[in-house]
C-alpha cells in the first residue's frame, strides 16, 4: 500500500508518519515502490528519524526534542521493491518482510519483536492494489484498497480495520498529492465513521546530491508536527 501501511495511522499521528502497498498478479507489474515514493537512483535502504516539537529559528527549522520518538527503516531490492520495513518507537518494534515472486510482492509477514503476528496477501488490477491482512487465526484484520494513477503511483487509499468478530472498526480514505519531483507533499485523511478530516503537509528542506530529501518538515492540520531526518544507502 501507499507510504508503508497507513493502517498504523493512529500510531503515526501520535508519533510520526512516514508510510506502503504491494502486490501480485501480472496486470500491475509496472508498480514500483521507489517510483511511488518519488525516490531517485538505486536506493537500497532509507531510514527516517522523526523528531517532535519542531521550531523555526533564524529562518531554519530545528527541534528541541533530541530523542526521536519514531524511526522507520525501509529496505529495497535492486528492482525497487520493498523487501523489509522496520518501525521503532518508544514502546514498539515492528517488522514487516515481503515475499516477492515473478517480480512482484505477493505476501508480507508481520513481526512484533521476534513474534510473528499477521499475514498479508496482495492482488492487482490495472488501476488498483488490494491488500488483505489476516490474523494468525485466519480472520480478516485489515483491508487496504489503493487506487493507481496512469503512472502506477498511488493516488487514493481506503483502509478498513475489522474487529475479531468481523465488525467494521474503522474506515478511512486518504487522497495523495505529489510535488513536481514526485515526492509526497500533501494528503488528506478522511474518517468515514467520524466524518473527521486531517490534513498532512510535507515540505522538503534539504536534499542529498541525488535529489532525495534528507530533511522534511511535517505539518498536521497546518501546525508544525515533526522534523524528519532521512539517510540513504545506495546500490
Secondary structure as UniProt FT lines:
FT   TURN            2..3
FT   HELIX           6..8
FT   HELIX           9..14
FT   TURN            27..30
FT   HELIX           33..37
FT   STRAND          43..52
FT   STRAND          54..57
FT   TURN            58..59
FT   STRAND          60..63
FT   STRAND          70..76
FT   TURN            78..79
FT   STRAND          82..89
FT   STRAND          93..101
FT   TURN            102..103
FT   STRAND          104..112
FT   TURN            113..114
FT   STRAND          115..124
FT   STRAND          128..134
FT   TURN            136..137
FT   STRAND          140..148
FT   TURN            150..151
FT   STRAND          154..162
FT   TURN            164..165
FT   STRAND          168..178
FT   TURN            180..181
FT   STRAND          184..191
FT   TURN            192..194
FT   STRAND          197..207
FT   TURN            209..210
FT   STRAND          213..220
FT   TURN            221..222
FT   STRAND          223..234
//
